[in-house]
Amino acid sequence: MTSNLTKKMLDDWEQRSTHVKEQVSTEVVLNKADLIKIEALAETYDLPVSDLLANLINTALLEIEEQMPYVPGDKVIRVEEGEPIYEDAGRTPEYMAAKAKLEKKNHKN
């Protein structure tokens, strides 16, 4: 019988293993002041700079996706509870299409 601690450890290993498989390396150009802030945060929290950068970028991207404004267009795409829902005429549909295209392309590689 597996103890709760062993199960938690195995679950953590599985999550880390899955996360590592999805990681890619890329070059990022920063200004010196930002690099100093990142290195200071990494030192403060005893984290590798690369982990901290990955976390910052991931968090910023999630926030951006949540904050992309809905811009109602002219075309009604459906009716919910008697209220017309208009197509999004903002950048969100273009972003979602580009994201889907890139995900499909990268899934093949």
Backbone as CSV, one residue per row, in Angstrom:
resi,resn,N_x,N_y,N_z,CA_x,CA_y,CA_z,C_x,C_y,C_z
1,MET,0.848,-1.188,0.000,0.000,0.000,0.000,0.891,1.248,0.000
2,THR,0.595,2.193,-0.869,1.374,3.414,-1.022,0.921,4.436,0.012
3,SER,1.889,5.038,0.716,1.542,6.071,1.688,1.163,7.354,0.944
4,ASN,0.538,8.251,1.664,0.153,9.540,1.075,1.380,10.330,0.639
5,LEU,2.450,10.264,1.419,3.669,10.989,1.065,4.284,10.433,-0.207
6,THR,4.303,9.104,-0.336,4.858,8.489,-1.541,4.002,8.832,-2.750
7,LYS,2.682,8.794,-2.592,1.788,9.144,-3.702,1.992,10.592,-4.111
8,LYS,2.115,11.488,-3.131,2.349,12.903,-3.433,3.671,13.068,-4.188
9,MET,4.712,12.353,-3.746,6.004,12.443,-4.411,5.914,11.936,-5.845
10,LEU,5.260,10.806,-6.052,5.113,10.256,-7.398,4.310,11.187,-8.300
11,ASP,3.247,11.775,-7.754,2.447,12.738,-8.516,3.287,13.952,-8.905
12,ASP,4.118,14.434,-7.960,4.990,15.573,-8.222,5.990,15.227,-9.324
13,TRP,6.585,14.037,-9.258,7.532,13.614,-10.288,6.861,13.540,-11.656
14,GLU,5.655,13.020,-11.683,4.927,12.912,-12.950,4.643,14.292,-13.527
15,GLN,4.213,15.199,-12.680,3.932,16.559,-13.133,5.206,17.227,-13.648
16,ARG,6.309,17.080,-12.943,7.580,17.675,-13.380,8.057,17.062,-14.678
17,SER,7.909,15.750,-14.807,8.333,15.055,-16.022,7.552,15.564,-17.226
18,THR,6.254,15.706,-17.071,5.407,16.216,-18.150,5.798,17.655,-18.486
19,HIS,6.050,18.453,-17.455,6.414,19.857,-17.660,7.738,19.967,-18.417
20,VAL,8.717,19.162,-18.049,10.038,19.211,-18.683,9.942,18.832,-20.154
21,LYS,9.087,17.888,-20.506,8.923,17.468,-21.899,8.412,18.608,-22.776
22,GLU,7.702,19.540,-22.193,7.113,20.651,-22.942,8.026,21.867,-23.029
23,GLN,9.159,21.836,-22.347,10.045,22.994,-22.334,10.872,23.070,-23.611
24,VAL,11.110,24.293,-24.056,11.984,24.567,-25.191,12.899,25.717,-24.798
25,SER,14.011,25.812,-25.468,14.957,26.883,-25.188,14.838,27.943,-26.280
26,THR,14.929,29.207,-25.860,14.877,30.310,-26.809,15.732,31.453,-26.267
27,GLU,16.176,32.305,-27.139,16.987,33.445,-26.724,16.076,34.630,-26.438
28,VAL,16.358,35.323,-25.349,15.594,36.503,-24.976,16.570,37.653,-24.779
29,VAL,16.282,38.785,-25.396,17.114,39.974,-25.239,16.423,40.890,-24.224
30,LEU,17.167,41.264,-23.196,16.635,42.113,-22.129,17.512,43.346,-21.972
31,ASN,16.927,44.406,-21.420,17.797,45.526,-21.072,18.436,45.226,-19.714
32,LYS,19.530,45.883,-19.419,20.320,45.585,-18.223,19.513,45.739,-16.939
33,ALA,18.696,46.767,-16.877,17.908,47.008,-15.658,16.944,45.849,-15.393
34,ASP,16.318,45.325,-16.435,15.412,44.188,-16.261,16.176,42.936,-15.850
35,LEU,17.344,42.722,-16.436,18.156,41.562,-16.078,18.557,41.620,-14.608
36,ILE,18.912,42.789,-14.124,19.270,42.942,-12.717,18.084,42.577,-11.830
37,LYS,16.893,43.026,-12.197,15.694,42.709,-11.415,15.438,41.198,-11.409
38,ILE,15.583,40.569,-12.570,15.351,39.122,-12.679,16.375,38.354,-11.855
39,GLU,17.646,38.759,-11.960,18.680,38.090,-11.179,18.470,38.302,-9.676
40,ALA,18.010,39.478,-9.292,17.736,39.751,-7.877,16.580,38.888,-7.375
41,LEU,15.538,38.760,-8.177,14.421,37.885,-7.798,14.879,36.439,-7.698
42,ALA,15.665,35.996,-8.653,16.162,34.620,-8.642,16.993,34.367,-7.385
43,GLU,17.837,35.329,-7.038,18.656,35.196,-5.830,17.779,35.201,-4.577
44,THR,16.823,36.101,-4.537,15.938,36.218,-3.381,15.152,34.939,-3.132
45,TYR,14.650,34.329,-4.201,13.832,33.128,-4.072,14.615,31.839,-4.301
46,ASP,15.928,31.957,-4.468,16.808,30.801,-4.656,16.313,29.909,-5.804
47,LEU,16.073,30.553,-6.939,15.604,29.863,-8.146,16.589,30.098,-9.277
48,PRO,16.690,29.150,-10.196,17.481,29.415,-11.394,16.836,30.544,-12.207
49,VAL,17.654,31.396,-12.801,17.143,32.507,-13.604,16.218,31.987,-14.702
50,SER,16.581,30.876,-15.331,15.761,30.340,-16.428,14.374,29.934,-15.942
51,ASP,14.278,29.355,-14.739,12.970,28.986,-14.186,12.141,30.226,-13.891
52,LEU,12.803,31.230,-13.304,12.097,32.459,-12.980,11.579,33.142,-14.245
53,LEU,12.419,33.215,-15.281,11.992,33.813,-16.552,10.816,33.056,-17.152
54,ALA,10.902,31.741,-17.152,9.814,30.927,-17.701,8.515,31.197,-16.949
55,ASN,8.601,31.304,-15.626,7.423,31.584,-14.813,6.854,32.956,-15.098
56,LEU,7.729,33.959,-15.191,7.273,35.316,-15.491,6.573,35.388,-16.844
57,ILE,7.168,34.768,-17.838,6.587,34.798,-19.187,5.252,34.071,-19.198
58,ASN,5.188,32.902,-18.554,3.940,32.142,-18.515,2.830,32.941,-17.840
59,THR,3.150,33.547,-16.706,2.158,34.332,-15.970,1.690,35.532,-16.784
60,ALA,2.633,36.219,-17.426,2.273,37.385,-18.248,1.377,36.971,-19.412
61,LEU,1.694,35.851,-20.053,0.880,35.395,-21.183,-0.532,35.014,-20.756
62,LEU,-0.655,34.343,-19.617,-1.992,34.002,-19.105,-2.793,35.267,-18.819
63,GLU,-2.138,36.246,-18.221,-2.793,37.521,-17.911,-3.223,38.247,-19.189
64,ILE,-2.351,38.254,-20.182,-2.683,38.899,-21.462,-3.889,38.229,-22.098
65,GLU,-3.889,36.892,-22.116,-5.027,36.177,-22.709,-6.328,36.518,-21.997
66,GLU,-6.272,36.626,-20.669,-7.472,36.965,-19.897,-7.931,38.399,-20.148
67,GLN,-6.987,39.291,-20.429,-7.300,40.711,-20.545,-7.562,41.185,-21.978
68,MET,-7.381,40.291,-22.964,-7.631,40.723,-24.347,-9.080,41.201,-24.449
69,PRO,-9.262,42.402,-24.927,-10.622,42.956,-24.927,-11.529,42.332,-25.989
70,TYR,-12.768,42.151,-25.585,-13.806,41.728,-26.525,-14.328,42.995,-27.186
71,VAL,-14.312,43.002,-28.519,-14.825,44.143,-29.280,-16.017,43.635,-30.089
72,PRO,-17.223,44.017,-29.696,-18.394,43.504,-30.417,-18.432,44.004,-31.858
73,GLY,-18.608,43.057,-32.766,-18.727,43.400,-34.176,-20.176,43.613,-34.553
74,ASP,-20.451,43.593,-35.845,-21.806,43.828,-36.339,-22.612,42.544,-36.477
75,LYS,-21.935,41.410,-36.612,-22.591,40.137,-36.911,-22.997,39.406,-35.629
76,VAL,-24.276,39.021,-35.544,-24.764,38.222,-34.422,-24.371,36.770,-34.698
77,ILE,-23.677,36.145,-33.734,-23.250,34.760,-33.940,-24.144,33.761,-33.214
78,ARG,-24.861,34.237,-32.182,-25.834,33.390,-31.482,-26.678,34.266,-30.567
79,VAL,-27.714,33.661,-30.019,-28.578,34.361,-29.077,-28.598,33.543,-27.791
80,GLU,-28.285,34.187,-26.684,-28.296,33.531,-25.380,-29.284,34.253,-24.475
81,GLU,-30.264,33.502,-23.978,-31.289,34.050,-23.092,-31.943,35.292,-23.699
82,GLY,-32.181,35.235,-25.002,-32.843,36.316,-25.706,-31.945,37.488,-26.071
83,GLU,-30.678,37.446,-25.678,-29.742,38.534,-25.958,-28.806,38.141,-27.101
84,PRO,-28.636,39.023,-28.082,-27.717,38.709,-29.176,-26.258,38.757,-28.713
85,ILE,-25.482,37.785,-29.179,-24.038,37.751,-28.923,-23.367,38.048,-30.260
86,TYR,-22.576,39.106,-30.277,-21.944,39.547,-31.513,-20.542,38.947,-31.641
87,GLU,-20.126,38.766,-32.907,-18.774,38.274,-33.156,-17.774,39.231,-32.538
88,ASP,-16.617,38.702,-32.176,-15.552,39.535,-31.619,-14.779,40.137,-32.783
89,ALA,-14.811,41.456,-32.900,-14.123,42.158,-33.983,-12.746,42.653,-33.537
90,GLY,-12.340,42.256,-32.331,-11.037,42.669,-31.817,-9.938,41.713,-32.272
91,ARG,-8.859,41.719,-31.564,-7.685,40.906,-31.917,-7.768,39.470,-31.412
92,THR,-8.672,39.186,-30.495,-8.742,37.845,-29.905,-8.940,36.743,-30.943
93,PRO,-9.871,36.860,-31.882,-10.024,35.786,-32.870,-8.773,35.563,-33.713
94,GLU,-8.103,36.641,-34.091,-6.866,36.538,-34.868,-5.778,35.840,-34.044
95,TYR,-5.678,36.218,-32.775,-4.709,35.594,-31.874,-5.008,34.102,-31.705
96,MET,-6.265,33.774,-31.462,-6.639,32.367,-31.252,-6.368,31.535,-32.503
97,ALA,-6.626,32.087,-33.677,-6.357,31.372,-34.934,-4.855,31.162,-35.122
98,ALA,-4.063,32.190,-34.849,-2.608,32.069,-34.974,-2.072,31.054,-33.975
99,LYS,-2.586,31.078,-32.768,-2.165,30.143,-31.726,-2.500,28.699,-32.134
100,ALA,-3.704,28.493,-32.630,-4.110,27.146,-33.069,-3.245,26.657,-34.228
101,LYS,-2.952,27.540,-35.170,-2.113,27.185,-36.319,-0.715,26.783,-35.847
102,LEU,-0.140,27.560,-34.949,1.200,27.277,-34.446,1.233,26.014,-33.590
103,GLU,0.191,25.787,-32.807,0.109,24.565,-32.009,0.053,23.346,-32.917
104,LYS,-0.735,23.449,-33.983,-0.836,22.330,-34.935,0.506,22.082,-35.615
105,LYS,1.169,23.172,-36.039,2.469,23.064,-36.694,3.503,22.454,-35.753
106,ASN,3.539,22.923,-34.507,4.523,22.439,-33.547,4.211,21.033,-33.050
107,HIS,2.962,20.629,-33.130,2.583,19.274,-32.720,3.153,18.243,-33.696
108,LYS,3.315,18.648,-34.954,3.864,17.750,-35.985,5.351,17.511,-35.773
109,ASN,6.055,18.502,-35.209,7.525,18.405,-35.046,7.922,17.592,-33.847
